[in-house]
């Protein structure tokens, strides 16, 4: 957003007098607006409002495309009000000069008080009145997202604007979530002048205490140690939904004993076409997404598999209207905890004209948005895209709308934060932050540079695990380390694009791998798929370098993405056979019998004595019994109207049998106490 502040001494003098235009009532001042549209009038809107956008006194647009006839509007404004004029462009290219030579002018009492033509998404100018000395307006809450995981530690952040005349150097801001304690912190913006914006983040993080809807309120307490003179715009609130996080049991040890079972989930007949990655939706139970590489002339596609591996499984194929650009040869996908997801493009140039213009794309998982915008030639349904990483070979979620990308062209790792997405099919990127970690050196595969090279973030400790396929190894970098080195010049305007150096990094595995490709972690265990031979290798990562534990030999080359699913089983995509498969150990999590379905979870297992049972659904009556291996009854209890049960083994270390019964459903599980 561009902002202008024109000191209107002459105008103020006129408004103090009784000079009133004939078409406006006493106490009102007439503003004359003239707009010459560009060729895309449908992108242009405008408003007269108070500083920061509220209240809105008058507004207009959008207009007709391919019609540059001048638009003239007369608006009557309260003479005593403080009024801004703002013009918007939904595409983000203003009204001059790429698609015509448009312009605008606002005139009051014969004097031009605002004018322009070249801007991005919007441009604002003070056109009437004197602002109060101390007035700040909270404009938006940027974090957390509308969907928050129950095991997430969320940052509370937002943006405010100084709508007062005095430059701000000290702020006291507060937030409250529901009925929790109020958090107040001090902030020190550097000379925040009139209409300057300030992004703030509280250092006190929020850990949700319960699930369900919560209201977040942020407000201004003081400005330069003085009370805000306009309380009406001091606070903003939003509602977020806290969803129950999926607790994935660690059953990887079970795969190293017995013979695993393979279940085919999808094939080419379901429109799999060179699948490169897969991931589970964070809060839609047992919903698996798969991304297809397809071809450079058409672009990638996705499959959404609902109730994956269940008898009621269904598959939906989707193709975005402009996948040719926004999903060109995708190598990977990753879900964020907010329900958005991002893809990494394997193409060199998303415009397909030889420039290095490509990078990660942000998408919505809302099925009424994703791939629902009309056809080729538009910007499709994407939420955002940044363009500094040709041949992006893998992607991992960080937090919010931020992701890590394997940059195969520049041979390093790049952090991308889309911040606030620009909305479906738009093009505003000015708020984005990009950090390039130039001393983390990686490479594409030498024999087939199109093979993905995946990465995954351990959100418990901040270590990013990276498959470095070109060097036949796995490395990790500490995302909490590294420091600013220099500013970089990119292909588009963003808030920050910088090189970072000095990151802490370690080699995790550098032996036994031919073409490492997929990766996932759970607790202190890691799995890595090998594209060359179809092996899925298991490692203990409690120390570095990691210790090799064993492998599953699938015997089929071409495995790309691997994922530890909600029930702890391993799922993978095969780019060469066009298949997605699920692997179950011979005795998964000690499950001897289970007809409750995939939703049944017992965790942690092994346990120190305290454990939980998630039945997957709410059952009116459930009987839980526990025996030792000789059949001696240890516990017996009935629960009513429950889904999640919290229990305790008050017995010596050993192995026990847990029997869960409800109606005609029964499960028998081997439970280990350590």
N, C-alpha and C positions, 0 to 999 in steps of 0.2 A: 504494500500500500504506500502511495506517495501522499505526503501531507504538506499543505501550504498554510502559512500564517501571514496574512496581509494586515498590517496595522492601518486601520481605516479611520484616521483622525477626522478627515473631512466628513466621512459617512456618519461617524458618531455624532458630530456636531449637528448634522442635519436631522438625525433621529431624535436628538434632544429637543429640537425645535418642533413646531407643530406642522412641519411640512408633510403633507399626506397626499399621495397620488389619488386621483379621482376614483379609480376603480377599487380602492381599498378603504375600509372603514377607519374611523378615528382610532389611533393607537396601533395601526398596522402600517407596514412598509411593503411596497411592491418590489418584488424581484423579478426581472425579466430573464428568462433562460432561452438561449438559442443553441440548438445542437444541429450540426451538419453530420449525419451518420456516415459510417463507412459502408462497405457492401454487405455487412452482416449486422443489420439493425436489431436482429433478434437477440444479439448478445448484450445490448446496451440497455441499462436501467439507470435511474438517478433518484436522489432524495435530498430534501432539505430536512435537517434534523438537529438535535442538540449535540454537543461534543460527544464523541464516542458512539453516535448512532441512535441515541434515545433522548427525548421522544422524537418521532417522525412527524414533521409538519406537513410535508407534501412529498409525493413520489410519482414516478412515471416510467413508461417502457414496460416490456421490450417493444421494439418496432419491427418494421418489415424489412426483410433482406432485399438486396438489390434495388434499394430506393434511397437515394441520397438527397431527397427533397428536404430543405431545412425545416426543423421543428421549432416552433416558438410557443413558449408557455409563460403565462403571467401567474405569479404566486403571491398571495398576501401573507406576510409574516408579522408576528407580534413584535412591535418595535422594541420592546424591553427584553426580548429573548436573546440568548446567545445561539447563533445559527451557523451550522456547517452546511456546505454543499458538497455532496459526494456523487461522483459518477462511477459506474461499475461496468466491467466487461467480463462476461461469464467465461469467455475463452482464455482471457489473460493477455490479449495483445493490443488493448486500447482501441482507439478509433482512427489511428494513423500510424504507420503509413504503408503497412504490408497489404492491406485489403481495402485500399481507398484512402482518400485524404480528408478524413473527418476532423471536426474540431468542436469546441463548446465555449460559450461565454455566458457569464452571469453579470447582469448590469443592475445597479441600484442608483436611482437618481442620476442617471446618465453616466455613471462611472463604472468601468469594468472592475468587478471585485473578485472574479475568478475566471480563469480561462486555461485551455490546454488542449492536447490532442494525443500526445504520446505518453502512455502509462501502461501498466500491466493489468492487474485485476481491478484496481480502483484508484481514485485520486480524490483527496478531500481538501477543502479550503474554508477557512473562517470567513463568512461573508457579512455577519451582522452581530453587533453587541460586544460587551466586555466580559471575559471569563472571570469567575471568582478566583481569589488568590490561591486557596487551597482546596483542590477538588481532584480526586482520582476515581476512575471508573474501572471496576473489574469487568473485563470484556468476555472472558471465557475461561472455563476449566479445561485444560488440555490433557490432564492426566489425573486420575485413572480413566480408562476407557469405560464404555457403558456396560461391558461384561468384565467381571473380575473373578479370578479363581480364588477359592477359599484358602489355598496354600500360598497365595501370592503376597509379596510385600510390595505395596504400591506407593509410588511417589505422588504427592499432591502438588500439582503445578498448574500454572495458568498464565494469562496475559492481562495486564492492565494498561490504561492510558492515563497520562497526566492531562486532565481537562481543566486544570487551573493555570493561572498566569505565572505563579511562582515556580521556579525550577526546583525539582525535588531531588534531595540527596539522602533522605532518610525516610524509611517506611516501616510501619508496624502493621503486619497482616495476621489474620487469624483464620483457622478453619475448624469446623466441627462436623463429625459424621454421626448422624442419628442423635442419640442421647449420650454419646461418648464425651469425654473431657475435651474442652476447648484447647486447641494448640495455638499459641501466639509466638511469632518469631520476628526478628528485626531484619531488614534488608537495606542495602546501601547502593542504590542505583547511582551511576555516574552522571550527574547533571542531566536529569530527566526534564527536558524542556516541555513547553506546551505542545500537546498532541503527540509527544514521543510515546512509544510503546515500550513496555518492560516485561520480559519473561521472568517469572519467578518460580522457584521450586522450594518447598519446605524440606528442611533436613530431617524433620521428624516423619518417619515413614508410617504407613498405615497397614496393619495386619488385620484383616477382617476377623471379627469375633464370632460371626454366625453367617449363615447363608440367607438369601432373600434380598429384597430391595432395600437399599440404604440411600439416604439423602445426604449429599455433601454440600456444605455452604462455606464459601470463602468471603471475607469482608475486610475492608480497610479500617484500621483502628486509628492511626495517626499519620500525619504527613509532616515531616520536619518537626516532629514533636508537638504538632498542633492538630486539633480535631478537624476532620474533613468538614468543609462548609456546605456540602451538598449530600446529605445522607441518603437521598433517594437512589443514587447509583453506586452505593458503596459495596453492595454484595451481589453475588450470583450463586445460584444453586443448580445442582443436577442430580438426577437419580441414577444409580448404578445397580446392576443385578450381580450379587455375589453367588456364583454357582459352586456346587460341591465338586472339588477337584477329584479327578480319578487317581486313586492310589494304586499304582501298578505293583503287583507282587514280584519279587525277584526269584524266579524259578530257573534261572540259567543253569544252575548246578545240575538240575534234573536232566538236561540235554546231554550231559556227559556220561549218562548211564542208560543202557537199553537202546532200543531202536526207535527213532522219532517217526511220527506219522505226518504225511503230507496231504493237505487238502487244497485242491485247486479252487480259487475264488473267482477268477475271471480269466478269459482267454481272448484271442483275436475275434472270436464270434461275438464278444461283448464290446467290440471296437477298441480293444487294446492295440496300440500301434507304436511300437518301440517305447514301452514305459521306462521312464528313468528314475522315478521316485514315487513315494507314497507316504501319507501321514494321516493320523486320526484327528477328527474334529475334536476340539478341546471340551465341548460341553453338549454335543449331540451324541448320545451313547452309541457305540459300535458303528459309527459312520466313518468309513475309510475313503480317502480321496487318492486317486492315482493320476499322475500327469504323463501324457504321451508326448514324445519328441516329434513324431510325424516327420514333416519335411519342410525345407526352407521356403518352398513356394506357397505353402498353405498356412503354416504355423501350428503350434501345439494345441492339444485338447485335453480334457479331463474326463474321468469317470468318478462319479460319486456312488459309493456302494453302501447303501443303508442296511442295517442289521447284518453286517458282514459275517459270513459263515453260518448264519442262523437259517432255519428253514424258510423264514420270511424275507430272505435277502432279496434286494432289488437294486438295479443298476441304472443310473442316469448318465447319459453321454452329453457333454456340453462343449460348444465351440464358440468362442467370443467372436464378435463381428469384425474385430481388427486384430486377430491373433497373429496375423502376418508380421505385425510390428511389435505388439505388446507381449506376445508369447512365442517368439521365434526360436525354434530348436531348444525348448526348455530342457535343462539338465537336472533341475531339482525343484522342490517345493517345500515350504515349511509353514505350519500354522502358528499364529500368535495366540496368546491366551485370550485376546479380545475377540476372537472369531474371524479376524482378517487373516489372510495368508499371502505369501509372496513367492514368486517364481524367479529363477535365474536363467537368463538366455545364453545358449551356447553359441549364438551367432556373433559374428564380428561387428556387424552394423545392422541395427534394427530397421534402418531406412533402406538398406540394400543398395546403397549407391557408393560404397567405398570409404565412408568416413567412420571414425571410431565412436559411433553414437549409439551406445546401448548400455544396459544395466538392469538392475532388479525392478520388478513390477509388483505393485501391491494390488490385491484383489479382495472383494467381499465374498463371504460364504453365504450371504443372503441370496437364496435362489431366485428371488424376485428382482435382484440386481445383476448378479453375475451372469454374463453371456446373454443378457436380455436386451441390451441396447442394439438398435438396428445397425445393420450391415456394413459391408466394406466401404471404405472412404470416410468413415466416422472414427472417433476415438474409442469406440467400443465401450465396454463396461468397466475398464480398469479404474482403480481408485487413485493411483499415482505411479509414476515411473521416473527413475533417475538414470543418468546416462554416462557413467564414468568407468564402466567395467566390461569391455568386450570379452567374449569367450568366458562368461561367468559359468564356472563348472560346479558350483554347489552353493547352498544357502542355509543359514540357521537362524532361528529366532533369538532375539536378545530380550527385549521387553517392549510393550506398547506397539508402535509401528516401526521399531528398529530391528535391523537384521545384519548379519555378517555374511560376506560374499567372498568366495574364492575367485579372484581375478586372474584368469588364465592368460590373458594378453600381457598384463603388466607384472605377472608372476608375484603377486602379493595378496594380502588379505585386507578387505575394505569394510568399514563400518558405515552403514547407511541408516539414517533416521529420517523417515518420511514426515515426521511430526504429525500435523493435522493433514489428513488426506484431502485432496482437492475435490473429491466427489466423483461419481461415475462420469467418465468421458471428458473431464476437464484437463487443464494443463498448467496449473499454478504450482511452481516448485520453489519459490523464493524462501520458504521457511525451512528447507531441508538442511541437514547437517551430514557431512561426509568426512570421515577420517581414514586416510590411507596409511596402513602400517607397512612402511616400505622395507623394514628389516626382517619381516617374516616372509621368507622366500619359498615359493612353491612353484610347481611346474605341471603342465598337462602331460598326458601320456605321450611318450615318444613315438610309439608305433601306431596308435589310434587316438589322436587328440580330441576326438568327440566323446570319449568315455567320461562320464561324470566323475567328480572327486568331491565327495560329500563331507559335511562337517556338522558338529553338534555341540551345543553349549551346555555345560554342567551348571545349572542355575543355582545350585547350592554353594558352589565355591568360585564361580566366575571363570573357570578354565574352559577355553574353547578347544575342542579336539578336532583336528583337521587331517583328513586323508590327503596325503601329498603323493598322488599317483605317479607323477613323473619321476619321483625319487624313491618309489617303492617303500614308503614309510608312513607312519602316523606321527604327527607332532601335536603339541598343545601350546597355547599362548595364554598368559594371564591377562584377561581383559581389563583388570583393574590397574594395570601398569602401562608404561609408555607415556611420553609427553610430547607436547607440540614441538614441531621442528620448523615448519615453514608453511606459508599459505600457498595454495596451488590454484592454477587457472584451469577452469573446466569448460565444458561445452555449453553451459547454461548458468543463469544466475541462481545461486543458492545462498542461504544465510552463512554457511561456513563450509569451506572445502580446504582441508589442511593435511599435511604430512605429519605422521607421528613416528617417533623413533624410541628405541630403548625399552621395548616391551620384553618382559620375561617370557622365555620360551624354552621348551624341552623336547627332546626326542622321546616318544613313547614306545614305538616299535619300529625297528629297521631291519628285521630279519624275517624270513619265512613268507614274505608277501611277493606275489608276481605282479598283479595289477589290482591293488586295493582300491575299492570303490565306495561301498556303502558303510555306514557306521551308526551305532547307537550306544547309549550308556544307560545303566541303571545302578544306583549306589556305587559300589567300587568294582563294577564289572563293565566290560566293553566287548561288543561284537563288531567284527569287520568282515565284510564280504569281499571275495576275490573274484574279479570279473573273468580272469584267465582260466580258472579251474572250477569255479562254483563252490569253493569252500566258504564256510562261515566260521571264522576263528574266534575263540573266546580268550579273554585276557583279564587278569587281576590288575587293576590300575590303582590299587591302594599305595603303590610305590612306583617311582619312575627310574629306569624303564619298566614297562609293564611285564608281568609274568604270563607266559603262554600256558593256558589251561587245557586246551583241546580244541576240536573242531567238528563240525557237521560237514560231511562230504555229500553234497547234493549230486555231484557228478555231471552237472550241466553248466556250461559256460554262459556268461552274459548277465549274471546277477548285478543289479545296479543298487537301488535303494533297499535298505533293510530297516525294519521297525519293530521294537518291542511293544506289542499291543496292550490294550487295557487289562487283559487277563494274564499278561506276562509271557504269552507265546510270541514266537518270531514270525514276522510276515516279510515277504520280499517280492520285488518285481524283477522280471527277467526281460531284458531289452531284446534279446535275440529270439526267444521262443514266444514272445508276446503273452506272458502269463503273470499272474499274481498268485502266490501260494502262501499258505499258512502252515507252519511247522509246529507240532505239539510233541513234547517229550513223552516217552512211554508212560511215565507216571507223573503227570503235570501237577506240581504243587502238592504232591501227595494225594491227588484226587483219585480215589478208588471207584467212586460212583457219583454221578451228578446228573439229574434231570431238571435242575432249576434253570439251566441255560448258562450262557457265557457271562451273564451279569453277576453271577455268584463269585464273591471274593472273600478270602480269609487272609488277613494281613495284620502284622508281619508274620511270616512263616519261613524260617524259624522265629520264635518269639522268646522274650525274656520272662514271659508269664502273662503280660497284658496283650490282648489281641482283639481285633474287631471282625465282625462278619457283615458284609454288605450282600444282602439277598438279591439285589438287582431290581427288586420291586417291593412294594409294601404288601405284607401278608397279614391277614387278620389273626391267625394263630400259628405259632411256630414253636416246635419242641426241639430243644437242644440237649443232647446227651453226650457224655464223654466217657470213654473207657480206656483202660490200659491195653496193651497188646494181647493180654490174656483174657480180655472180655470183662474184667472187673469194672463195675459201674463206679465212676468217680463223681460225676455231676449229672443232674437232670433238672431242667427248668423249662417252663412254658412262658412264651412272650406273646403279647397281644398287640396287633396293629403297629408293626415295626418293619423297617427296612434295614436299618443299621443297628447292630447289637454290639455292645462293648462287654467283653468277658475277661476272665482271669483264670489261669491254671495255677492253683495253689498246691502244686505237687513237685516232687524232685525233677531234676533234669532227665529228659527221656523222650520217647515217642508215644503219642496218644492218638486214639481214633475219635474224631469229632463227627457225630451223627446229627444231621439237620433234617427235620421232617415238617411238612406242611401239606395236609390233604394227601394227594397222590404223588407229591414230589418228595424226593429224598436225595441226600448227598452224604457220602462218607469220605472224610478227608483225613489224611495222615498229618498230624500236627506235631511239630518238633519244638520242645522247650530246651533252650540252651542256658 
